[in-house]
């Protein structure tokens, strides 16, 4: 069916407006990271994430323990067993292609930062390997 005149113009205009509305919604969804999705890191993000964190560490072959961590605005960080200021493990994070890589005396690998599902805190996870080949999986949180 071919439409002409005012009716055809109206249908084309409504179709164009609907297309623009759909495209705008899709682009807005792409620009806003979803809760739980790893953050695409930008220079300066460590300043936003700096401060005290709490969580746990899981190193293959050892018992999981509660830990505290501190991130500095330079990307330097350290962790230690919860409630103890001794036995600090320090390291450095670097932003590479929107992700984070880290290296410490005890392991190296990748880290991610994301928002919690409720949007009230940050989640810091890392997945690394020790020099002897054991996995390291830590997860800490910090209120926004």
Secondary structure, DSSP 8 states (H G I E B T S, - for coil): ----HHHHHHHHHHHHHHHHHHHHHHHHHHHS--TTS-----TTHHHHH-EEEEEEEEETTS--EEEEEEE-TTSEEEEEETT-SSS-EEEEEEEETTEEEEEESS-EEEEEEEE-TTSSEEEEEEEEE-TTS-EEEEEEEEE-
